[in-house]
């Protein structure tokens, strides 16, 4: 993986509100999925009060959900 690719993936992190908007659901739904759905991507704590998700993992999860519905 190149340094540019690594840097691009770092920019693809999103806070809970951004993830909710990205998925078209409420923030409460994002947190519920994170705690109840074992297939939902794991969040990462990057500070004492800062939690993020990797949007590349969210995209892969969405793709998997769409594949399962077909």
C-alpha positions, 0 to 999 in steps of 0.5 A: 500500500502506498503512502498516498493510499494510506493517507486517502483511507485516513480521510475516509473516517467518519463520526457517528453523525456523518455515518448516519447521514451517509447511510440515511439512518438516525444516529441512534440506529448507527449505535444500535447496529454497532452494538447488536449487529455482528456484521456491522463494521467496528468503530474506533476510538481515536480520542477520549470522546471521539469515535469514528468508522472507516467509510471503506468498511461501511461501503463494503458492508453496504455492498454485502447487504445489497448482495444478500438481498438479491 
